[in-house]
Amino acid sequence: MEFTARATLPEDAERATLIGRAWIASQPEGPAVIAVRGDEVVDLTAIVPTVRDLCEREDAVAIARHAAAPRLCSLEELVAHSRWDRRTLARPHLLAPCDLQAVKAAGVTFTKSLIERVVEEQARGDPKRAAAVRAEIEARIGGSLAAIRPGSLEAERLRDHLRSIGAWSQYLEVGLGPYAEIFTKCQPMAAVGHGAEIGIHPESAWNNPEPEVVLVVDSRGRMRGATLGNDVNLRDFEGRSALLLGRAKDNNGSAAIGPFIRLFDEHFDPDDVRQAEVRLQVEGADDGFRLEGCSSMREISRDIADLVAQTIGPQHQYPDGFVLMCGTMFAPTEDRDAPGAGFTHHVGDVVEIHSPRLGRLVNRVERCDRIPPWTFGAGALLHNLAARGLLAG
């Protein structure tokens, strides 16, 4: 993977309003809120100390484009220094572009991923049983799911039918029923950014990337922009029990978000997200394995506005806003290590997630107990900003 600005930015970068976060080495060192302006990166932290604060501002686009702000570094320098084997605290490098926002995720929002969740459940997390279970499930229910709108009368009828033949599942409940699966992917500040290592639990033998569009939503429930994400998933853990969802989803480095947030403006809005295609490429470092896939937001079963409305509202508030992974239709089934065993990650895999209007997010796979531990949380951020004189009285 080429770590250059050209390879990282959206294809129409000259029209995009891009913001994010970077680690800077000034004294004291710490995270900066940044904006991309042409070939340069500027530091907005003195104006908006957190990305959360910027996304709450009505004039967020104007600040990102025009506010007087010091130059941090060149865009090429920032991107080059963000790669896992080049990043150091002494040089600016990209962080996940969100900070105090909650990191949420929507599951089972595409037909293919719905079927794969049922496969995991019926296979009890055993990848050796997946192929046979998949064939049986697709023969029984696969064709009946594609055109069904969750929560509709047709969905209710299908649910009753599947119950009558003993084919019901808790995943079909959230895939067909009125309520979406919305869960907490990780804590605020725990996501990693472009070029970082992502973590796989050392006891997992069946896991996969989940390439997704990530919505950026403010405290009033307004969609303010979008970026890319990897909802790293342990299929064996969740397949054993849905109650292990937290173990399957929330591990050190298991949420990657970036490279930048593209703010909604006159050139990019939620309808562009609804038409987005998210492409995945995995390259194995030890076996030459290559995996490719594509997830089209046009095939999502629930509109993004519905997912947002099911996350925030009278029953649940987010005073710091949230980012929402919208789910994926991509669930890799290609055999890698043995016939019928399907896909699982190897340490050293390079995962590339790309969407033309959002850019490219690249990470390297490592065990979650071997990558740097997460130590810089919300408390550390507030103390750091205070020490730098960046918090208002």
Summary of the structure (lengths in Angstrom):
residues: 393
radius of gyration: 20.6
end to end distance: 44.5
largest distance: 66.2
contacts: 1378
relative contact order: 0.18
helix: 30%
strand: 28%
